[in-house]
Amino acid sequence: MQALTEELDELTDRLEAELKTCKESGCQYAENEAEYRKALRIAILNERQKGMPVTIIGDVCRGQEQIAEAKRRRDCSEAIYKASQEAINVIKLRIRMVDAQITRIWNSGDVTQGGYL
């Protein structure tokens, strides 16, 4: 039982750390998304003023080096954010499994001195 409670404590600590990472990466993702969209819109407006055909303007602007770099930063931060979300889900699942094991042991009456509580 002691090993399970220690594992639960470790998982809780990992969850808190991953939540912090998720928050930070989510904020970075939002920032990068806003920068990318702003840069793309400005480039599109500039090309419209030059008289570029609307049918190809988006493709031309996305091909610009600064726009492509902004998109790369956005995509990387999105991947980190989503990976962090998945890690949180895995840790939460493991916490539920350990908690269920503790509950089974507790309800079986097979709790020794210094058990779960």
N, C-alpha and C positions, 0 to 999 in steps of 0.2 A: 504494500500500500504506500509506503514511504517513497518508493521509486516512482510510482504514478503521480504522487503529489509534487515531487520534484520535477517530473516531466511537464506537468501542468504549469508549474511556475515558469519553467524555461520557455514553453510555448507561448505563454502570456507575454513574457518579455520580448520574444521574437515578433509577436503580433504587434506590440506597441512600436517597436522599431520599424517594422514594415509599414505601419500606418503613417509614421512620420515620413518615411521615404515616399510613400504614395502621395501624400499631401504636397511635398516639395516637387516631385516629378509632375504632378497634376498642374501645379502653378506654372512650372516651366513650360509644360505643353501648351497651356492656355496662352502664355506670353508669346511663344513661338508661332502658334496658330494665328494670333492677331497680327504679328509682324509680317507673316507670309501673306495673309489676305490683304493687308494694307499695301504692301509692296506690289502685289499683283494688280490691285485696283488702280494704283497710280500708273503703273506701266500700261495698263489697258487704256486708261484715259489719255495718256500721252500718245499712244498709237492711233487712237481715234481722231485726235486733233491733227495728226499727220495724214489722215485719210485712208488708213489701212482698212481693207475689207473686213467686215465684222465676222465673216465665216472663218477666218484664220487668225484673228487677233489673239485669241486665248492661247493657241499653240505657240505663236511667235513669242508672246510674253513669257510663257512658262519655260521657253528655251533660253531666256536671258540668264546670264551667269548669276546675278544677284538674286533673282527669283528662284532659280534652281537651288541655290545654297540655302535660302530661307525655307524652301520646301524640305530639303534634306534635314535641316535642324528640327523642323516641325515633325517630320516622320520619325526621327530618332527619339525625340522626347516622347512621342506617342507610344513607341514601342516599349520604352522604359516604364512609362505609366501603366500600360496594360499588363506588362510582366509583373509589376508590383501588385496590381489588383489580383492577378492569378495566385501569386504567392500568399496573399492575404486569405484567399479562399481555401487554399491548401492548409494553411495553419489553422484556420477556423474549423475545418473538417477534422483535423487531428485533435484539436481541443475537444470537440464534441465526442470523438471516439474515446479519448482518455477519460472524460467526464462520465461517459456511459460505463466504462470499466469500473471506475470508482463507485458509481451508484450500484452496480451489480454486486460488488464486494460488500459494500455497506449494507445493502438490503439482504444479503445472504446471512448476515449475522456473524460473518467470519472476520470481524474487525478486532485486531489485537490492541493492547495498551498503546496509546500514543498514535492512534490511527488518523483517519481523515480529518477530524475536527479537533 
